[in-house]
Amino acid sequence: MPVLAEAGFETVQRTQVGDPSAPDREIMDRAVANGYVVFSHALDFSTMLALTHASGPSLVQLRGPKVLPEQIADLLIQSLDRFHVDLEAGALLLIEPGRSRVRILPL
């Protein structure tokens, strides 16, 4: 994601590290094994975290009509900077139009 890379964040797209059609569980397992934070607008990953009471991986969940990093760059980068300690420990970061909030894992 160029906007994140330009802000100094290391990013890896799922197509770079495995099968692009891999099931969500495999993506989550790979994220835990590699210390990745999952970034998504789909609710599948947050639902999985809630149902399994998992302590990781951290998840950045975008909600609202604009879900591309380029569309919400300022709020996204401010939120990542503000909650980076929580994300390192295991958290769900919800970013919505005009605000962001964090919930510590497990949910």
C-alpha positions, 0 to 999 in steps of 0.5 A: 500500500503506497500511502502506508509505505510513504509514511514509513510503514512496512506492508506486505500484500497477501498475494506476496506471501501466499495463495491469494485465494487462501481461506481467512483462517490461513491468512490469520495464521500466517499473520500470527506466525509472522507478526503481521497486522491484518488490514481489511474492510471485510467483517470476516476477520473481526468476526473470527477474532470475536468467535475464537477469542484469539489474542492475535493477530491485530486487525485494522478494520476500515468501516464506511463508504471510503475504505481504500488507504488512499481515501482516508490516508490522514486518519489511517496514519494518525490512528496507526501512530496513536495505537501502535503499542496496542497493535503490537500487543494484540488489538482490533483498531476500528477506523470509521469516518472521522474517528478511530477506536481500539479494542484489546484482544481477545474480544 
